[in-house]
Amino acid sequence: MQRVTPNWRTSTYTGTENCVEVADNAPAKVMVRDTKARSRGVLAVRPTAWAAFVAFAKVG
């Protein structure tokens, strides 16, 4: 399997200093990290779980 370099991006709804970054360009996982503490680690979830979270967040 070829390794994919994360393509980190932030939400267009918040400032870059108050947000999380998301990399969803890998087929098997979506990665999330804190913009202010990038070195503290990455949360990786399956794309279906991320899609469910985003749908839930849009409702709230």
C-alpha positions, 0 to 999 in steps of 0.5 A: 500500500502506498503511503499518502501525505496528509493534506491538512485543511481547516474549516472555512467557518472559523479562524485558523487559530481556533480550529481543528485541521482535517486530512481526508485524502487517504482512502481508509482514514480521516485524520484530525488534529488540534491547530494549536497543538499539532505535535500532540497527536492525530486522531484517525477515524474511518471515513464513514464515522467522520461522515456521520459526525459531520452530519450530526454536527450540521444538525446541531 
